[in-house]
């Protein structure tokens, strides 16, 4: 697999593109991703924490700087860089859901996907690249993709008679009645409103960090790490299969062009909070294994 690295200090012209495309939807929104890294940071061993602190300081993009919490959003910021369009497929793994149509063996997940890139990143960072800048890039990928792959609709795409080419993880699954999300994928990116559809402003100010910490403490209390033995699972293929099963069981459990019921939203919020907690615990375990 290609050892893909970036130049972290792109020409300023890319920043204009970034400004124009910054609202493109992605797995979890900034709030969800930063909650994953907030949960993880508390559980890093001293060596891992020191390494994460040092590496994240080297990352820049369009005037943005990053830290151990905001680094999980860096890869979404990079989506504006058209020179790296092939990174777009890293964010998901389209495991098919055939709904009312025959199974088509041609419709399989691409090999260059979130799970494969996570495995590459774990191996690369464990061995080390010999360059702090390149290590920082790989760390940024691991932080972001761990969050991505725990979002159920980043591990499924639904094939129906109406969407014979697949619904792109629910992006083509239209909804009504939710002002903040007009399709199923976007609804789950926002954790179905579990965090009040809050779009976390950057750079992080003290009040913003306090609010993130409060949300993180809430999901940790709801889903304590010591009650989740599966948090020790650090195989990204297993993470993808879990998300796929949840997409089948919960995410697609409503009709297209409908308004999600209160019961649906309540269930979706609970699933999303649990996945964010689990992603944070697993990210910490992964980093502690890389830097024991």
C-alpha positions in Angstrom: 0.0 0.0 0.0 1.2 3.5 -0.9 3.1 5.2 1.9 1.2 8.4 1.6 2.5 11.6 3.2 1.6 15.3 2.9 3.4 18.6 2.8 1.9 20.1 5.9 2.8 23.6 4.8 0.8 24.1 1.6 0.7 27.1 -0.6 -1.7 29.9 0.6 -3.9 29.4 -2.4 -5.2 26.2 -0.9 -6.7 28.2 2.0 -9.2 29.9 -0.3 -10.4 26.5 -1.5 -10.6 25.4 2.1 -12.8 28.4 3.0 -15.2 27.7 0.1 -15.5 24.0 0.9 -15.3 23.9 4.7 -18.9 22.9 5.2 -18.6 19.5 3.4 -20.1 16.9 5.6 -17.9 14.2 7.1 -18.0 11.4 9.7 -19.0 13.0 13.0 -18.8 16.7 12.9 -16.0 18.6 14.6 -17.7 18.1 18.0 -17.9 14.4 17.7 -14.3 14.1 16.6 -13.0 16.3 19.3 -15.0 14.3 21.9 -13.2 11.2 20.7 -9.8 12.8 21.2 -10.9 14.4 24.5 -11.9 11.0 25.9 -8.7 9.4 24.6 -6.3 12.1 25.9 -7.2 11.4 29.5 -6.2 7.8 29.1 -2.8 8.2 27.5 0.2 6.9 29.4 2.9 9.5 30.1 5.1 8.5 27.1 2.2 8.5 24.6 0.9 11.8 26.0 4.3 13.5 25.6 4.6 12.2 22.0 1.1 13.3 21.1 1.7 16.7 22.6 4.9 17.1 20.7 3.7 15.9 17.3 0.5 17.8 17.2 2.4 21.1 17.6 4.0 20.6 14.2 0.7 20.4 12.2 -0.5 23.5 10.3 -3.1 24.0 7.6 -4.3 27.4 6.3 -3.3 29.3 9.3 -4.9 26.7 11.7 -2.8 25.1 14.4 -3.7 21.9 16.2 -3.4 20.3 19.6 -4.2 16.9 21.0 -7.9 17.7 20.9 -8.3 19.5 17.6 -5.9 17.2 15.7 -8.8 14.9 15.1 -10.3 17.5 12.7 -7.2 18.1 10.7 -7.9 15.4 8.1 -11.3 16.9 7.4 -9.7 20.3 6.9 -7.4 18.7 4.3 -10.4 17.5 2.3 -10.2 20.9 0.6 -6.9 20.0 -1.0 -7.7 18.7 -4.4 -4.1 17.5 -4.8 -5.1 14.7 -2.4 -8.5 13.7 -3.7 -7.6 10.0 -3.3 -7.7 10.6 0.5 -11.4 11.0 0.3 -12.0 7.2 0.3 -9.9 6.8 3.4 -12.8 8.2 5.5 -15.1 5.2 5.1 -15.5 1.6 4.1 -18.6 1.0 2.0 -19.7 -2.5 3.1 -22.9 -3.2 1.1 -26.4 -3.4 2.5 -28.7 -5.0 -0.2 -32.2 -3.9 0.6 -34.9 -5.5 -1.6 -32.4 -6.1 -4.5 -30.3 -9.1 -5.3 -26.8 -9.4 -3.9 -24.4 -8.1 -6.5 -20.9 -9.5 -6.0 -19.5 -6.5 -7.9 -20.5 -4.1 -5.1 -17.9 -4.6 -2.5 -15.9 -2.2 -0.3 -12.9 -0.7 -2.0 -9.6 -2.0 -0.7 -8.3 1.5 0.1 -10.6 2.4 3.0 -10.8 3.5 6.6 -9.9 0.1 8.0 -6.9 -0.5 5.7 -5.6 3.0 6.2 -5.9 2.6 10.0 -3.9 -0.7 9.8 -1.3 1.0 7.7 -1.1 4.0 10.1 -0.7 1.7 13.2 2.1 -0.2 11.6 3.8 3.0 10.3 3.7 4.8 13.6 4.7 1.8 15.6 7.9 1.5 13.5 8.3 5.2 13.2 9.2 7.1 10.0 12.3 8.8 11.3 10.7 12.2 10.8 8.5 14.0 13.3 6.7 15.8 10.5 5.7 12.5 8.9 4.9 10.9 12.3 2.6 13.8 12.9 0.8 13.2 9.7 0.2 9.6 10.5 -0.9 10.5 14.0 -3.4 12.9 12.5 -4.8 10.2 10.2 -5.1 7.7 13.1 -6.9 10.2 15.3 -9.4 11.2 12.6 -10.1 7.7 11.1 -10.6 6.1 14.4 -13.6 8.5 14.9 -14.7 8.0 11.3 -14.9 4.2 11.4 -17.0 4.2 14.6 -19.7 6.2 12.8 -22.1 3.5 11.6 -22.8 5.1 8.2 -19.1 5.2 7.5 -19.2 1.4 7.2 -22.3 0.8 5.1 -23.9 1.8 1.9 -27.4 0.7 1.0 -28.4 -0.6 -2.4 -32.1 -0.4 -3.4 -34.1 -0.2 -6.6 -34.1 3.6 -6.3 -30.4 3.8 -5.5 -28.9 1.1 -7.6 -25.5 2.5 -7.3 -25.7 2.8 -3.5 -26.7 5.6 -1.2 -23.1 6.6 -0.3 -23.5 5.8 3.4 -26.9 7.5 3.6 -25.9 10.7 1.8 -28.6 10.0 -0.8 -31.1 8.9 1.9 -33.2 12.1 2.2 -35.0 13.1 5.4 -37.6 15.7 6.2 -38.4 17.7 9.3 -34.8 18.1 10.7 -33.5 21.6 10.0 -29.9 20.7 10.7 -29.8 17.5 8.6 -31.6 16.8 5.3 -30.1 13.3 4.8 -29.4 10.3 7.0 -25.6 10.5 6.8 -25.6 14.1 8.0 -28.0 13.2 10.8 -25.6 10.6 12.1 -22.6 12.9 11.7 -24.3 15.2 14.2 -24.9 12.2 16.6 -28.6 12.8 15.8 -28.5 15.9 17.9 -27.0 14.2 21.0 -24.8 17.3 21.5 -27.5 19.9 20.6 -26.3 20.1 17.0 -23.5 22.2 18.4 -20.8 23.2 15.9 -17.6 23.6 17.9 -15.9 26.9 17.0 -12.1 27.0 16.5 -9.7 28.0 17.8 -10.9 26.5 21.1 -11.4 29.0 23.8 -11.7 28.2 27.5 -15.5 28.1 27.5 -15.5 25.7 24.4 -13.0 23.4 26.1 -15.2 23.4 29.2 -18.2 22.4 27.2 -16.3 19.6 25.4 -15.1 18.3 28.8 -18.6 18.3 30.1 -19.9 16.3 27.1 -17.0 13.9 27.4 -17.6 13.4 31.1 -21.2 12.7 30.4 -20.6 10.0 27.8 -17.8 8.5 30.0 -20.3 8.3 32.9 -22.9 6.8 30.7 -20.5 4.2 29.2 -17.7 3.7 31.6 -14.5 2.1 30.2 -14.4 -0.6 32.8 -17.8 -1.9 31.7 -16.8 -2.2 28.1 -14.3 -5.0 27.6 -14.6 -4.5 23.9 -12.6 -1.3 24.3 -9.5 -3.5 24.3 -10.2 -4.5 20.7 -7.9 -2.5 18.5 -8.4 -4.3 15.2 -9.9 -1.8 12.7 -11.6 -4.6 10.7 -13.6 -5.5 13.8 -14.5 -1.8 14.4 -15.9 -1.6 10.8 -18.0 -4.8 11.2 -19.5 -3.4 14.4 -20.4 -0.1 12.7 -21.9 -2.0 9.7 -24.1 -4.0 12.0 -25.3 -0.9 13.8 -26.1 0.8 10.5 -28.3 -2.2 9.5 -29.9 -2.4 12.9 -30.5 1.3 13.8 -29.4 3.8 11.1 -31.5 2.4 8.3 -34.4 1.7 10.5 -36.7 4.3 8.9 -38.2 5.2 5.6 -36.6 7.5 3.1 -38.2 11.0 2.8 -39.6 10.7 6.3 -39.2 12.6 9.5 -37.3 10.6 12.1 -39.5 9.9 15.1 -38.6 10.9 18.7 -38.0 7.2 19.4 -35.6 6.9 16.4 -33.6 10.0 17.5 -33.4 8.9 21.1 -32.0 5.5 20.0 -29.6 7.1 17.5 -28.3 9.5 20.0 -27.6 6.6 22.5 -25.8 4.6 19.8 -23.7 7.6 18.7 -22.7 8.5 22.3 -21.6 4.9 22.9 -19.6 4.8 19.7 -17.9 8.0 20.5 -17.0 6.8 24.0 -15.7 3.5 22.5 -13.7 5.2 19.8 -12.0 7.4 22.5 -11.1 4.4 24.7 -9.8 2.4 21.7 -7.8 5.4 20.4 -6.1 5.7 23.8 -5.4 1.9 23.9 -4.0 2.1 20.4 -1.7 5.0 21.2 -0.6 3.4 24.4 0.3 0.2 22.5 2.3 2.3 19.9 4.1 4.2 22.7 4.2 1.7 25.7 
